[in-house]
Amino acid sequence: LNEKKFKRIWVGADESIFYPIKQKETGDFVVLFFGTFIPLQGVETIIKSAKKLENQKDIRY
């Protein structure tokens, strides 16, 4: 395989641009997805879990 035909693509975000902000504490469990919709990220698992937990009022998506 020719190494020049490959390119490394980092999975992540620039933390100097994307960083957490202070928010009012609600006591809720908040689920946040940050990524691309590829199997590596587990999006399908998140969606299936959200469906099973849809009646839990203290979980926010």
C-alpha positions as CSV (number, residue, x, y, z in Angstrom):
1,L,0.0,0.0,0.0
2,N,1.2,3.4,-0.9
3,E,1.4,5.6,2.3
4,K,0.9,8.8,0.2
5,K,-2.7,7.6,-0.6
6,F,-3.7,7.7,3.0
7,K,-4.7,10.7,5.1
8,R,-5.2,10.8,8.9
9,I,-8.5,12.4,10.0
10,W,-8.7,13.2,13.7
11,V,-12.0,12.5,15.5
12,G,-12.7,15.4,17.9
13,A,-13.1,19.1,18.2
14,D,-11.0,22.2,18.7
15,E,-11.4,22.9,22.4
16,S,-10.3,26.6,21.9
17,I,-13.6,27.0,19.9
18,F,-15.9,24.5,21.5
19,Y,-16.0,24.6,25.3
20,P,-18.6,24.2,28.0
21,I,-20.4,27.2,29.3
22,K,-21.9,27.6,32.8
23,Q,-25.5,26.5,33.0
24,K,-28.1,26.6,35.8
25,E,-28.2,23.2,37.6
26,T,-31.5,21.5,36.9
27,G,-30.8,18.1,38.5
28,D,-31.7,16.4,35.2
29,F,-29.5,14.0,33.4
30,V,-28.6,15.6,30.1
31,V,-27.6,13.4,27.1
32,L,-25.6,15.3,24.4
33,F,-24.2,13.8,21.2
34,F,-21.3,15.5,19.5
35,G,-19.9,13.7,16.5
36,T,-20.7,12.4,13.1
37,F,-23.3,9.9,12.3
38,I,-21.0,6.9,11.8
39,P,-21.1,3.5,13.6
40,L,-17.9,4.4,15.4
41,Q,-19.8,7.1,17.4
42,G,-22.6,4.8,18.7
43,V,-25.5,6.9,17.4
44,E,-27.7,3.9,17.0
45,T,-27.2,2.9,20.6
46,I,-28.1,6.4,21.8
47,I,-31.3,6.4,19.8
48,K,-32.3,3.0,21.0
49,S,-31.6,3.9,24.6
50,A,-33.6,7.2,24.3
51,K,-36.6,5.3,23.1
52,K,-36.4,2.9,26.0
53,L,-36.1,5.8,28.5
54,E,-38.6,8.2,26.8
55,N,-40.8,8.2,29.9
56,Q,-38.0,9.2,32.3
57,K,-38.8,12.9,32.9
58,D,-35.4,13.6,34.5
59,I,-33.5,12.7,31.3
60,R,-33.1,15.4,28.7
61,Y,-31.7,15.0,25.1
